[in-house]
């Protein structure tokens, strides 16, 4: 019997909400270069997905949110969600004050605040993640 070995990469993404807007980054690299996506990235060795989400949000947008303030949204693990291979992401939501500003940093070519209920076409399955965070926030408010 042949055993299949799959290299799985673990990432974390953040739906950062300011009022009725969501914070997006413009991807500066492939795949999906030039498209908007959620701030996020790889979970480093020894790091939790929650800590990685807070770190990536800060590195890519300059927005600081304590890991404990992030609300778990869910796990996205469809085998074909990323053209680079198998990526499993833990998604979190963060609510930030209305006067929060963001700046592009690290891997982000640009940042923008988009309407939460209509963020446009996003890279990967990030539109699904935003929709899930919206449903969750409406359910809990």
Buried (B, 14 or more C-beta within 10 A) or exposed (E): EEEEEEEEEBBBBBBBBBEEBBBBBBBBEEEBEEBBBBBBBBBEEEBEBBBBBBBBBBBBBBBEBEBEBBBEBBEBEEEEBBEEEBBBBBBBBBBBEEEBEBEBBBBBEBBBBBEBEEBEEBBBBBBBBBBBBBEBBEEEE
